Amino acid sequence: MSNATSPYHGVFFDLDGTLADTAPDLVAATNQLLVARNLAPKPYEVLRPHASAGARGLLEGAFGITPDHPDFISLRDEFYTNYENALLVHSTLFEGADHLLEQMEKANLPWGIVTNKSERFTNPLTDLMGLRQRAVSTVSGDTTPYSKPHPEPILHAARIANIDPKKSIYVGDDIRDVIAGKAAGMLTVAAAYGYCGCKEPPTLWGADYIINHPLDLLQIIFPNRG
């Protein structure tokens, strides 16, 4: 599945913090938990970096608890309900992301989504955003027995699309994305405009490239364009 204008055969993206800016709705679902307990909601800027790590990260940011805390499961389930009821209120594609996808589609360069979000949320959200209909594969954190940083979800997405992972790119906004992409044999791109919630800055993730805007990816995908 080669492409006339790109040396790559496919591009795979993380979802939250890479293709879609979903933090507004994730933070809102988290703050609902605080308000329901008569606690002050956290500022958006405080919780945004935790959005890439999903419920685990957001509950740690809001309540300071980890998955071994006795209240974690009940809070997580309540968070899931809050989020499921308001998946697409303020979430949007990042500026330039749709143009990026359109340029790839014009060049017949397939693209897919590999996220740690569970299918319960990924499928309805990507349907509503018009992404799943366009993607060659959409793989969630519970599609395979593994989630990133394990490479299997990314390899699974490449198999579905019948694309050689060694001729593909993986783009994500967390170090786990770079670890997974490298283990899958893909060229890795760190999305520094995303949530980047891990302790290490993107410059230390070991990615092949770092981009500060979705459209920066075009120069990597199409290096021979003028």
C-alpha positions in Angstrom: 0.0 0.0 0.0 2.5 2.6 -1.1 1.9 6.2 -1.7 3.1 8.5 -4.5 3.9 11.5 -2.4 4.9 10.1 1.0 7.6 7.6 1.9 5.2 6.2 4.5 2.3 3.8 4.1 0.2 4.9 7.0 -0.1 7.3 10.0 -1.6 6.3 13.3 -2.7 8.8 16.0 -3.4 8.8 19.7 -6.8 10.4 20.2 -7.0 12.5 23.4 -4.5 15.3 23.3 -3.3 14.5 19.8 -6.1 14.5 17.3 -8.9 15.7 19.6 -8.9 18.2 22.4 -11.2 16.3 24.7 -9.9 17.8 28.0 -12.8 20.2 28.4 -15.3 17.4 28.7 -13.0 15.1 30.7 -12.3 17.9 33.2 -16.0 18.8 33.4 -16.8 15.2 34.3 -14.1 15.3 37.0 -15.2 18.5 38.5 -18.8 17.1 38.7 -17.4 14.6 41.2 -15.9 17.4 43.3 -19.0 19.5 43.2 -21.2 16.5 44.2 -19.1 16.2 47.3 -19.3 19.9 48.1 -15.7 20.4 47.1 -14.4 23.3 45.0 -13.9 22.4 41.3 -10.3 22.4 40.1 -9.1 25.0 37.6 -9.1 23.7 34.0 -5.3 24.4 33.7 -4.6 22.2 36.7 -6.5 19.2 35.4 -5.7 19.5 31.7 -2.3 17.8 31.8 -4.0 14.8 33.5 -6.4 14.2 30.7 -4.1 12.0 28.6 -4.1 9.4 31.5 -7.9 9.2 31.6 -9.8 8.5 34.8 -6.6 7.4 36.6 -4.8 10.6 35.9 -7.8 12.9 36.5 -8.8 11.3 39.8 -5.2 11.6 41.0 -5.3 15.3 39.9 -8.6 16.0 41.5 -8.5 13.9 44.7 -4.9 12.9 45.0 -5.8 9.2 44.9 -4.3 6.3 43.0 -6.0 3.0 41.8 -5.1 1.3 45.1 -7.2 3.7 47.1 -10.5 2.1 48.5 -12.6 4.9 46.9 -11.0 4.7 43.5 -13.4 2.2 41.8 -16.5 4.0 42.9 -15.2 7.4 41.9 -14.0 6.0 38.6 -17.4 4.5 37.8 -19.1 7.8 38.7 -16.7 9.6 36.5 -17.4 7.2 33.6 -21.1 7.9 33.9 -20.6 11.7 34.0 -18.3 11.5 31.0 -20.6 9.2 29.0 -23.5 11.5 29.5 -21.5 14.5 28.0 -18.9 13.1 25.6 -19.1 15.9 23.1 -20.1 19.2 24.6 -16.8 21.2 24.3 -14.5 18.7 22.7 -13.2 19.5 19.2 -10.4 18.5 16.9 -7.3 20.4 17.5 -6.9 23.4 15.1 -5.4 22.2 11.9 -6.1 18.5 12.6 -9.0 18.2 10.1 -6.9 19.9 7.4 -4.1 17.5 8.1 -6.4 14.5 7.7 -7.9 15.9 4.5 -4.4 16.4 3.0 -3.6 12.7 3.9 -6.8 11.5 2.4 -6.2 13.5 -0.8 -2.9 11.7 -1.1 -4.5 8.4 -0.4 -2.4 8.0 2.7 -4.4 5.9 5.2 -4.6 7.0 8.8 -5.9 5.3 12.0 -6.5 5.9 15.7 -4.9 4.0 18.6 -6.0 5.2 22.0 -6.0 3.9 25.6 -9.6 5.2 26.0 -12.0 2.3 26.3 -14.3 1.3 23.4 -17.3 2.4 25.5 -16.2 6.0 24.9 -13.9 5.8 21.9 -16.5 4.5 19.5 -19.4 6.9 20.2 -17.0 9.9 20.4 -15.2 9.1 17.2 -18.6 8.4 15.5 -19.9 11.8 16.7 -16.7 13.6 15.6 -16.9 12.0 12.2 -13.5 10.3 12.6 -14.3 6.6 12.8 -16.0 6.6 9.4 -12.7 8.0 7.9 -10.1 6.0 9.8 -8.7 2.7 8.4 -8.7 1.4 12.0 -9.8 2.5 15.4 -8.2 0.6 18.3 -9.1 1.3 22.0 -7.4 0.5 25.2 -9.5 -2.6 25.7 -9.7 -3.8 22.0 -6.7 -6.1 22.6 -5.5 -7.6 25.9 -3.0 -4.8 26.2 -2.9 -1.0 26.2 0.0 1.4 25.5 2.9 1.5 26.2 2.6 -2.1 25.0 2.9 -2.1 21.2 0.1 -4.6 20.5 -2.7 -2.0 20.1 -0.6 -0.2 17.4 0.4 -3.4 15.7 -3.3 -4.5 15.8 -4.3 -1.2 14.1 -1.7 -1.8 11.4 -2.8 -5.4 10.8 -6.5 -4.3 10.4 -5.3 -1.7 7.8 -2.9 -4.1 6.2 -0.1 -1.6 6.6 3.5 -2.4 7.3 4.2 -0.9 10.8 7.9 -0.3 9.8 6.7 2.0 7.0 4.3 3.9 9.3 4.2 6.8 11.8 2.7 6.9 15.3 1.9 10.3 16.8 1.1 10.9 20.4 1.2 13.4 23.3 2.6 11.1 26.0 5.9 9.2 26.6 3.8 5.9 26.5 2.9 6.7 22.9 6.6 7.0 21.9 7.5 3.8 23.8 4.7 1.9 22.1 5.3 3.3 18.7 9.0 2.5 18.8 8.3 -1.0 20.1 5.9 -1.4 17.1 8.7 -0.4 14.7 7.1 2.9 13.7 8.6 6.3 13.3 7.5 8.2 16.4 6.3 11.8 16.6 5.7 13.6 19.9 2.7 16.1 19.9 4.1 18.8 22.1 0.9 20.8 21.7 -1.1 18.1 23.6 -1.6 17.3 27.3 1.9 16.0 27.9 1.0 15.0 31.4 4.1 12.8 32.2 7.0 14.2 34.3 9.4 14.2 31.4 9.1 16.9 28.7 8.7 15.8 25.1 12.3 16.5 24.4 13.3 13.6 26.6 10.8 11.0 25.3 13.2 9.8 22.5 10.7 10.5 19.7 12.1 10.8 16.1 10.3 14.2 15.7 8.5 16.7 17.9 5.7 18.9 16.5 4.2 22.0 18.1 1.1 22.0 15.8 -0.9 19.3 14.0 0.0 20.8 10.6 3.8 20.5 11.4 3.2 16.8 10.6 2.8 17.5 6.9 6.5 18.2 6.5 7.3 14.9 8.0 4.7 12.9 6.0 5.4 14.7 2.7 9.1 15.6 2.9 9.4 16.1 -0.9 6.6 18.6 -1.2 7.8 22.1 -2.0 
